[in-house]
Amino acid sequence: MKRSPITPYLFLLPGSIILGAFIFYPMLNAIWLSFTDYNMVTESSFIGFENYKELFADKLFWKVLGQTFLYLIVVVPILVILPIFLAILVNQQVKGISFFRSAYYVPVVTSMVVVGIMWKWVYADTGILNYFLQSIGIIDEPVHWLTSTSTSIFAVMAVTIWKGLGYYMVIYLAGLQSIPSDLYEAADIDGASKWKQIIHITIPLLMPSILIVSIMSSISAMKVFEEIYVMTGGGPLNSSKTLVFYIYQEAFEKLKMGYASAAGVVLFLITLVLSIINIKMMGKKEEAIKG
C-alpha cells in the first residue's frame, strides 16, 4: 500500500502543537510585550523601544548582567570538566559501583528548595562549614557566607555545581560506555599511561557529549533562579542577584511586565549567541582532532 505524503507530518503534528502552545507562542508574545507598557492592571499600549532604553540606562541591570556572566564563567568550566573525571571513576567495573553512581545522582533528583534550605544550614554562622573551618584553624571567626557581598554569589555557585555534577556525569558516562575498549587495550600495549589515554582517547571521543554539556550548563547558568531565591533573595546590596531573578522581581513584584519582557528578550539573545558560539567552537575542535 502506498504511503500518503502527509503521514510524516501527521506524526509531527502533536509535538508541533505542544511546542507552539507552550514555547513559541509565549516567546512571541513576550517579544510583543517588550514593546508595550503592560503591567497586568491597566490596558497595555505600544511604546516602541522605551523599555529597552530604560533597561540599558538602569545601572542595576548592568550589575546583575555582570554577575550573570560571572556565574557563567565560574560555573560552566567546572561543570564541563569535573564530571568527566567523576564519570571515569564510576565507569570502573568494581563491586558496589552502582551505589556510588546512585549516590552522586541523588542531588540531581532532590528538590532545589530542599537543597537550598539544607545548604543555608551548612552556610549559617553557626553551621557545620564554619564549625569545621574553625576547628582546623583556617578561620578564627565565622564567615558570613550568604550575607556578605564578597561571598554570597560564590556560595550559591558552589551549590549549583554540587547539584549539577551527577546530571552531567551521567551524560559523560553514556559517552564513555560507547567508546570501544579495543582502543584502551591498544594504548596499554603501546605503553600509554592512564592520563595519556584520557587526553588522547577519552576526551576526543567525548566531544559530542562535551558539546551537549557545554550548551546545557551555559543555559542553566544564565537562567539560575531557585537557589538564589531560596538562599539569598538576591543577597546584600544585590550582590548575588542574576538576570533571571531581576526579571522575576520586575515582573511579579513591581508588575512591570513589559519592562521584564524586554529583559527576557535580552536574556534570550545572549543565550542564543552563547549556544551558537559553543557549537562553532566545538565543531572546530572536532575538525582539528579528525584532521
C-alpha angles and dihedrals in degrees: 000000000000114000117234114246090230094058096093090050091052089057090049094047100081093050091044091053092051093047091047094049099043105026116020100035094049089045093052091043090053090051089052092047090053087070094052138067093236113162104166090248107065129032114278123246131194112257102166117218096346093111090053092048090051091045095053090046092054112100091200090058091056091046094053090042089055091048090049090054089047088054089050095048095048104036104038099057090049093048091047097048109029098055089056091065091040089054091049090053095051092043091074118113098234132131115276096014091130089065092056092047089053093044092054090049096051095087089055094060094040116101114259089228091057091045092049094051091046093052091046086062090048092050096043118121088250093034130123095262095057090042091053095046092048093047092056093043101248093122132023098200132032115274114231093226099174101028100048121091091220099051110025099087093044091050089055091046090057090056092049090052093046092051096045101046096084094048095054090040089063091052091052091044090058089050093048093052090055092058110100112247089219089077093058092045091053090048090051091052090051089052098248114162122235090255092053089048090055092048099043103030113018102043097042092050091046093058094108090052091045089053091052092047092046093054095042095046091046092053091045092050091050093052100039110147119133099065092048092047093049101037109034110001087223095320130247111322088001089290095150100031116125131193097267092050089049090052091049093053094046093048105038104023100036095025091225094145096163093050092045090050089055089053089047091053090052090051091050093051093048091049091048092051092048091050092051091048090050092051093047094048094047091046090055091048092052091049091050091050093048091045 
